[in-house]
Amino acid sequence: MDGIGNYYLQVFSQSASQAAVLTIYLLDSHGQIPSKVKDPDYEWTKQSQIDWFLDTSQELRKERQERHPQKPHTSLAFMHIPLPEYADSDLAIRAGHRREPTEGPSFNSHFYDALAKEGVAAVGCGHDHVNDFCAKKPQNQEQHHHIQGSNALQPRPWLCYGGCSGFGGYCSYDGKRYHRRARVWELDTGAGSMKTWTRVEYSGDRNDEVVLAKDGVVHTPVMDEDTTGMSIAV
C-alpha cells in the first residue's frame, strides 16, 4: 500500500460485550509535489489506500453485525493535508471559520466518496493552521449511499479542521494573528452520538460546538435563518 502510517484503531465499549463503538482510520496524505497545474500542489490519496480502507471497513462491519448487530457504531478518518472537497465553494460552514484558502491536491482521487459510501461521520485534517471550521455539502446536494448489509442511507461526512494547536507552526494569516486552538471530539458510546468543538488557548469554554452523528449515523442539521442572515444549526 502507498504511504507510511495507514492504519486503524478501534475503541471498545466498557460493557462485558466489548463491542467496537468507534473506528478511527488514519491515512498518509503524502506531501507537496512539483506541478504545472497548481502551486503549491500535493499528492493525492492513492487507489491502494482507498482499496485498503474499503476492504477494512467492510470486514469490520461484517464482524460487528455478526457479534453486536444492535450496537451503534461511529467512524472517523484523519489525515494531515485536506481532501480537495475542503476547498469546494459550495461547502456550508456550520461551525468555525475559513480564514485562509485550502491547500490540497489538484487531482481528486475520490477518497471522500469512499468515506461517504462507508458511512464515516467526519474527516479531520490540519495543514491550513488558521482554518477551524466544520462544514457539509448543502442539504439539497447531499448524496446518499446504501451501506453494504444495511438498508440505511448515509449522508456525506463532515469536513473539519483541527486548527493550530502547537507553538511550532504559524497561527497568523494575511496580517492577522489568532489564538491557538485544538479540536475535541466527544463520543457517547451508548447512543452512538458524536459532538465536536474547539478549545481556544487561555479559555476553558467550548467554541463552535456541533453534532456530527446521532445513533451511529451522520447528522445533517436542519438549517434555519436568523434575523442577521446567519445560518443556525438545530
N, C-alpha and C positions, 0 to 999 in steps of 0.2 A: 504494500500500500504506500502511496505517495505521502511524504511528510514524516515528521517525527512527533510523537506525543499524541497520536489519535487513540483515545481510549474512552471508557465509560465508567461511571461509578453508580452504584445503587444504594439507596437509603431504605432501610427496612423499618417496619413498624415495631413498636415496643411490645406488642402483644405476643403471646405464645406462638401465634401462627407464623410470625416472621415473614409477613408478606412484603414485597417490594412496593413502596408507596411513591418513590421518586427515582427517576433515572436521569443522570447528568451526563451528557455527551460533550467531550472536549476534543476539538479538532485543530490541527495545524493550519493556520491561514497563510503560511509561507511568508513572502516578503516582496520588496519592491523589485521591479524588473524594467529593463530598457523597453521603450515603447514609442512608436510613431503615432499612436492613437491618442495618448493621454499622458500628461506629465504633472505629478507623478502617477505611475501605473503600478499595479500589483498583480501578483499571480493569483489565480482563482482556485477554488476548491476543485480538486481533481475527481474524475469519474471513479477512480478506485476508492476514494474516501466516501463518495456518495453510495457506492455499492456496499461498502462495509457498513455504513450507517443503516441502510435499508435492511440488509440481512440481519444485523444485530437487533434492531428494533423489532422486527417481525418475530425473530426467535424468542426474544424476551417476552413479547406479548403472548405468544403461544404458551410459554411456560406459566405466565400469570393466569391465563384463562383456565389452564388445567388445574392449578393449585388453589387460586384465590379469585374466582370469577367475579365476585361481588365487591372486591376491594377497590376503591378509587385509586387511580394512579396518574401521576403527572410527569412530564418530561421537560427538561431544559437543555439548551445547547449553548456552548460558549466557544468563542474564538476571538483572537485579538483584532484582526482587521475586519471591518464591517462588510457584509454582503452588499452587492450592488443595489439591492432593494432599499437599503437605508437612504439612498440618495434620491429615491423617487419623489417627484414633485407633488404627487397626489397623496402622499402619506398624511394621515390625520394624526397630529401630535396630541395625545391625551394627557400627558403629564411631562413636565420638564421643558427644556428649550433646545433648539438648534441654534448654536452660536457660531459655528464655522461649517464650511462645506464638508460633506462626507468624502473621504479619500478611500476608495476601494477599487476593485478590479474593473477594468473597462469591459472585459468579457464575462458574460453571465453564464455559468455552468448549471444554473437552476437547482442548486442545492436547497434554496429556500422552498421550492416546490416539493422536494422530497421531505423536508421537515413538516410541511403542511400536510402531506399525504399521511404521515405517521402520527399526526396529532400533537406535535411538540407545542407546548404552551408559549414559549418565549425563547428568543435568542438574545444573549448578552455579548457585547463587544466593548472594546476600548479604542485605542489608536487616535481618535479625534477627541482630545482631552477635555475641551470645554463644552462638548455636547453631552447632555444628560437626560435626553427625552426617552419616553416610551411611546411608540406610535403603532398605528394599524392602518391597513388599507381602508378606504371608505367603505361603509357597510354595504352600499349598493354595488360595490365591486368585489365583494367577498366571494372567493372561490372555495367551494366545499369539496371535500374528498371523502369517499367511502373508505372506512378503515377495515382492513382485512379481518374477517371473522366477526364483524360487528355491523349492525345496521345504522350506527351513529354517523352523523355527518360532522366533520371537524372544520371550523374556520381557520384562516391563516394565523400563524404565530405572531405574537407581539415582537416588535423590534426595539430593544432597549440598549442604551449606552450606560456604561458604568460611571462616567465622569472621571475626573483626575483625582486619584486618591493619594499618590505619593509625592514626596518633595523632590524627586529626581527628574521629573518631567515638567513641561511647560503647563501653566494654568492661566494663560492670558492669550488674547487674540484680538487683532485689529485695534490695538491700543487700549484694550480694556482688560482688567485683571479680575479674576474670580476666586472665590473661596474653594479650597479643596473639598472634595465630597466623595462618598462611596455609596454604592447601591447595596441595599439589603433586600434579601428575598426571604419571605416567610411562608412556610407551608403548613397548613392544617391537615395532618395526616389522616384524621378521622373523616373529614368532609371532602378531602381531595381538592381543597381550595388553596389558592396562592395569591399573595399580595406582594407588592414591592414598593419601596420608597427610597429616598436618598437621605443620608446623614451628612450634614454640612459641618465643616470644621468649626469648632468652638460652639456648636449648638447641639442640644440633645433632642430637638424636635424632629418629627417625621415630615419630610418635604415631598410634595407631589406624589402622594400615595395613590396607587391604582390597583384594582383587582384584575389579575391575569387569568385565573382559572376558577371554575366552580364545578364541583362534583367530578373532578378529573377531566373536564372539558374546557377548551379555550373559551374565555369570556369575551364577548363582543359587547361593549357598553352601548346603551341607548343614549343618543346624544340629544340634548335639549339646548336651546339658545337662551342666554340671559339678556338683560337689558343693554349690556355693553357689546353684545355680539360675540362674546367669548363662548366657546363650547364648554359644556359641563357634562362630565360623565356620571351617570346614575346607575 
